[in-house]
Amino acid sequence: MVVSSTTDSWPPAGQPFTVDELDRTPDDGRKYELLDGVLIVSPRPGILHQEAATELTVQLRAACPPHLRVIPEPAALLDNTTEFDPDIAVIKQEHVRAAR
């Protein structure tokens, strides 16, 4: 049995969470996201949810005009205190960045 502590991941009381702290959250099967420095923790989606998201991705791709892209499960980093992980995002082609 392995025990891990998240004490070092949490910011001081009264301070917002940042992306740096989010990167240090445990890999415990939960989904960790930030919204304006507030930590949001939710369970990972199940199979039915994933199947619905996949079907929606297929439908959106078929209907999307050429200047837009449908991207499944990206991490959306908006600033140092907001990062979320939507199931599907529709973004402008010019905002797609190549993998590094």
C-alpha positions as CSV (number, residue, x, y, z in Angstrom):
1,M,0.0,0.0,0.0
2,V,1.3,3.4,-1.0
3,V,0.3,6.5,0.9
4,S,0.7,9.9,-0.6
5,S,0.1,13.4,0.8
6,T,-1.3,16.4,-1.0
7,T,-0.2,18.8,1.7
8,D,2.4,20.3,-0.5
9,S,-0.1,20.8,-3.4
10,W,-2.4,23.1,-1.5
11,P,-1.8,26.9,-1.5
12,P,-1.8,28.8,1.8
13,A,-5.2,29.5,3.3
14,G,-7.1,32.3,1.5
15,Q,-4.9,32.0,-1.6
16,P,-6.2,30.8,-5.0
17,F,-5.0,27.6,-6.5
18,T,-2.8,28.0,-9.5
19,V,-2.0,25.7,-12.4
20,D,1.3,24.9,-10.7
21,E,-0.6,23.5,-7.7
22,L,-3.0,21.7,-10.0
23,D,-0.1,19.9,-11.6
24,R,0.8,18.5,-8.2
25,T,-2.6,17.0,-7.4
26,P,-2.6,13.2,-6.8
27,D,-3.3,10.7,-9.6
28,D,-6.2,9.2,-7.6
29,G,-8.8,8.7,-10.3
30,R,-10.5,12.0,-9.8
31,K,-10.7,14.9,-12.2
32,Y,-9.1,18.1,-10.9
33,E,-9.9,21.5,-12.6
34,L,-9.5,25.1,-11.7
35,L,-12.0,27.9,-12.2
36,D,-10.7,31.4,-11.1
37,G,-8.4,29.8,-8.5
38,V,-11.1,27.5,-7.1
39,L,-10.3,23.8,-7.1
40,I,-13.1,21.6,-8.6
41,V,-12.9,17.9,-7.9
42,S,-15.2,15.4,-9.6
43,P,-15.2,11.7,-10.4
44,R,-13.9,10.6,-13.7
45,P,-16.6,10.0,-16.3
46,G,-17.9,6.5,-16.8
47,I,-18.3,4.4,-20.0
48,L,-21.8,5.7,-20.9
49,H,-20.6,9.3,-20.6
50,Q,-17.5,8.5,-22.8
51,E,-19.6,6.8,-25.4
52,A,-22.0,9.8,-25.6
53,A,-19.1,12.2,-25.9
54,T,-17.6,10.1,-28.7
55,E,-20.8,10.1,-30.6
56,L,-21.2,13.9,-30.1
57,T,-17.7,14.4,-31.4
58,V,-18.5,12.4,-34.6
59,Q,-21.7,14.5,-35.1
60,L,-19.9,17.8,-34.5
61,R,-17.0,17.0,-36.8
62,A,-19.5,16.1,-39.6
63,A,-21.3,19.5,-39.1
64,C,-18.3,21.7,-38.5
65,P,-17.2,24.3,-41.1
66,P,-13.6,24.1,-42.2
67,H,-12.4,27.0,-40.1
68,L,-13.3,25.2,-36.9
69,R,-11.9,22.0,-35.3
70,V,-13.5,19.6,-32.9
71,I,-11.0,18.4,-30.3
72,P,-11.9,15.7,-27.7
73,E,-10.8,16.1,-24.1
74,P,-8.2,18.8,-24.3
75,A,-7.0,20.6,-21.2
76,A,-8.0,24.3,-21.7
77,L,-5.6,26.6,-19.9
78,L,-7.0,30.1,-19.9
79,D,-4.7,31.7,-17.3
80,N,-2.7,30.9,-14.2
81,T,-5.8,30.2,-12.1
82,T,-8.2,28.6,-14.7
83,E,-7.6,25.3,-16.3
84,F,-10.4,22.9,-17.2
85,D,-10.8,19.7,-19.1
86,P,-14.0,19.7,-21.2
87,D,-15.1,16.5,-22.9
88,I,-15.2,18.2,-26.3
89,A,-14.1,21.6,-27.5
90,V,-14.8,23.4,-30.8
91,I,-12.1,25.9,-31.5
92,K,-11.0,28.0,-34.5
93,Q,-8.4,26.3,-36.7
94,E,-5.9,29.1,-36.0
95,H,-5.9,28.4,-32.3
96,V,-4.8,24.8,-32.8
97,R,-1.2,24.4,-31.7
98,A,1.0,21.6,-32.8
99,A,2.1,19.1,-30.1
100,R,5.6,19.9,-28.8
